[in-house]
């Protein structure tokens, strides 16, 4: 563990890649938090503290049963045999807000075990207090439904709405198509349609590292300089 004075927000402030999943299967919650962190003020609405409390006392606000519920915690985090937090850890830029928020959410649900498994839209509802919904298009088998979903998702993306996406519909958990993780949740950052007619989705893994190696991945040969510029 670092001996440096702890920093709630880190050297760079709130950044989405400060969310790094540990050994708890709460990717659904972390992907929602990462989506929220695209707009830092959205995270600060959940965190009562403005800075790291010298006494290690923190308060987080969650929307539960149609009202805001405050959860108070200290900064003692459960660790593994190596002395490192077994859940999310301090980010690479020194921020502790995510491990503390995760602990507060686990306390809200009684313990860490009870936040294993869930749906991203449930996490977004708890974090924002706003209406959320789940978009289904029959696992991609209905072309019309897929097209309608894409149009809706594009409109939501243009309004900078926080979104998550489950993945993938495989019979077995583990590596899905081209390195995507089956039974896992991702932050959905954007959807776009290239001038060639190809429709793409941009996602972020709460593991904070990239595993997708298929078509249109960062290293894919399908990208031309013009298409990369087009995609931004």
C-alpha positions in Angstrom: 0.0 0.0 0.0 1.2 3.5 -0.7 2.4 5.7 2.1 1.4 8.9 0.3 -1.4 11.0 1.7 -4.7 9.6 0.2 -6.4 11.6 -2.4 -10.2 11.3 -3.0 -10.2 12.4 -6.6 -6.7 11.8 -7.8 -4.1 13.9 -9.6 -6.3 14.2 -12.7 -9.7 14.5 -11.0 -12.6 12.1 -11.8 -11.7 10.1 -14.9 -13.7 7.1 -16.2 -10.7 4.8 -16.5 -10.2 5.3 -12.7 -12.7 2.4 -12.4 -10.9 -0.9 -12.3 -12.7 -4.0 -11.3 -11.2 -6.3 -8.6 -12.3 -9.7 -7.4 -15.9 -8.9 -6.8 -18.3 -9.7 -9.6 -20.0 -6.3 -9.7 -19.1 -5.3 -13.3 -22.7 -4.3 -13.8 -22.3 -1.6 -11.0 -18.8 -0.5 -12.1 -19.8 -0.1 -15.7 -22.6 2.2 -14.6 -20.2 4.2 -12.4 -17.8 4.4 -15.3 -20.6 5.7 -17.5 -21.4 8.3 -14.9 -17.8 9.4 -14.7 -17.9 10.6 -18.3 -19.4 13.7 -16.6 -17.6 14.2 -13.3 -20.3 16.3 -11.8 -22.6 13.3 -11.9 -20.2 11.3 -9.7 -19.9 14.2 -7.3 -23.7 14.2 -6.7 -23.3 10.7 -5.2 -20.2 11.6 -3.1 -21.0 13.8 -0.1 -17.3 14.6 0.6 -15.4 17.3 -1.3 -12.0 15.8 -0.4 -10.4 13.0 1.5 -11.5 13.2 5.1 -8.5 13.1 7.5 -10.5 10.9 9.8 -11.5 8.5 7.1 -15.2 9.2 7.3 -17.3 9.3 4.0 -20.9 9.5 3.0 -22.4 8.4 -0.3 -26.0 9.0 -1.6 -27.9 6.3 -3.5 -31.5 6.3 -4.8 -33.4 3.5 -3.1 -37.1 2.9 -3.0 -37.9 6.3 -4.4 -35.8 8.3 -2.1 -32.1 9.3 -1.5 -30.5 7.1 1.1 -27.2 8.2 2.7 -24.6 5.6 3.6 -21.7 6.4 6.0 -18.5 4.4 5.9 -14.9 4.5 7.0 -11.9 4.0 4.8 -10.9 0.6 6.0 -11.0 -1.7 2.9 -10.9 -5.5 2.9 -7.6 -6.8 1.5 -6.3 -10.0 0.0 -3.3 -11.9 1.3 -0.9 -9.5 -0.4 -2.4 -6.6 1.5 -4.1 -5.1 -1.5 -7.9 -4.3 -1.7 -9.6 -7.4 -3.1 -12.3 -5.2 -4.7 -11.6 -2.1 -6.7 -8.3 -0.5 -6.0 -6.9 3.1 -6.0 -6.7 4.3 -9.6 -3.4 4.8 -11.4 -3.7 8.6 -10.8 -4.1 8.1 -7.1 -7.9 8.4 -6.7 -9.8 6.5 -3.9 -13.3 7.5 -4.7 -14.2 4.3 -6.6 -13.1 1.8 -3.9 -14.9 3.9 -1.3 -18.1 4.2 -3.3 -18.1 0.4 -3.9 -17.7 -0.2 -0.2 -20.7 2.1 0.5 -22.8 0.3 -2.1 -21.9 -3.1 -0.6 -22.9 -1.8 2.8 -26.2 -0.6 1.4 -26.8 -4.2 0.2 -25.4 -5.7 3.5 -22.0 -7.0 2.1 -19.9 -7.4 -1.0 -21.3 -10.8 -1.8 -24.8 -9.4 -2.3 -23.6 -7.0 -5.1 -22.3 -9.9 -7.2 -24.4 -10.0 -10.4 -26.9 -7.4 -11.6 -27.9 -5.2 -14.5 -26.3 -2.0 -15.5 -29.6 0.0 -15.7 -30.2 -0.9 -12.1 -26.9 0.6 -11.2 -27.6 3.8 -13.2 -31.0 4.1 -11.4 -29.4 3.8 -8.0 -26.7 6.3 -8.9 -28.8 9.0 -10.6 -32.3 8.7 -9.2 -33.5 9.1 -12.9 -35.7 6.8 -14.9 -33.8 4.1 -16.7 -34.8 1.4 -19.2 -33.5 -1.8 -20.9 -33.4 -2.1 -24.6 -33.7 -5.6 -26.1 -33.6 -6.6 -29.7 -33.9 -10.4 -29.4 -30.1 -11.0 -29.3 -29.7 -9.4 -32.8 -32.0 -11.9 -34.6 -34.6 -9.2 -35.5 -33.1 -6.8 -38.1 -35.9 -4.3 -37.7 -35.6 -4.2 -33.9 -31.8 -3.9 -34.2 -32.1 -0.9 -36.5 -34.6 0.8 -34.2 -32.4 0.1 -31.2 -29.4 1.7 -33.0 -31.4 4.8 -33.9 -32.5 5.2 -30.2 -29.1 4.5 -28.8 -27.6 7.1 -31.2 -30.0 9.7 -30.0 -29.2 8.9 -26.4 -25.5 9.0 -27.1 -25.8 12.4 -28.7 -27.4 13.7 -25.5 -24.5 12.2 -23.5 -26.7 9.9 -21.5 -24.9 7.3 -19.4 -25.3 3.8 -20.8 -24.1 0.2 -20.2 -24.3 -3.0 -22.3 -24.3 -6.6 -21.3 -22.2 -9.1 -23.2 -22.3 -11.7 -24.7 -24.9 -14.3 -25.4 -22.7 -17.4 -25.3 -23.6 -20.8 -23.8 -20.5 -20.6 -21.6 -19.1 -17.8 -19.6 -15.6 -16.7 -20.3 -14.1 -15.4 -23.6 -16.8 -14.4 -26.0 -16.5 -13.4 -29.6 -13.0 -12.1 -30.5 -12.0 -11.5 -26.9 -15.2 -10.0 -25.6 -16.2 -11.4 -22.2 -19.4 -13.4 -21.9 -21.6 -12.7 -18.9 -19.8 -9.3 -18.5 -21.0 -5.7 -18.5 -19.4 -2.9 -20.4 -19.9 0.9 -20.4 -21.5 1.9 -23.8 -19.8 5.1 -24.8 -21.1 5.7 -28.3 -22.7 4.2 -31.4 -21.9 5.4 -34.9 -22.5 4.6 -38.5 -19.5 5.0 -40.9 -20.0 6.4 -44.4 -19.5 2.8 -45.6 -22.8 1.8 -43.8 -21.0 -0.1 -41.1 -22.5 0.3 -37.6 -20.2 0.3 -34.6 -20.5 0.5 -30.9 -17.7 1.9 -28.7 -17.5 0.2 -25.3 -15.2 0.3 -22.3 -14.4 -2.7 -20.1 -14.5 -2.0 -16.3 -11.3 -4.2 -16.1 -9.7 -1.1 -17.6 -7.8 -3.1 -20.3 -8.7 -4.0 -23.8 -9.4 -7.6 -24.9 -11.5 -7.2 -28.1 -9.4 -8.2 -31.1 -12.0 -8.6 -33.8 -13.2 -6.5 -36.8 -12.9 -2.7 -36.1 -10.8 -3.2 -33.0 -8.1 -0.5 -32.4 -5.6 -2.7 -34.3 -8.0 -3.9 -37.1 -6.8 -3.6 -40.7 -10.3 -2.5 -41.6 -9.5 1.0 -40.4 -8.2 3.5 -43.0 -6.9 7.0 -42.1 -10.1 8.5 -43.5 -12.4 6.2 -41.5 -10.5 6.8 -38.3 -10.9 10.5 -38.8 -14.5 10.0 -39.5 -15.0 8.0 -36.3 -13.2 10.6 -34.2 
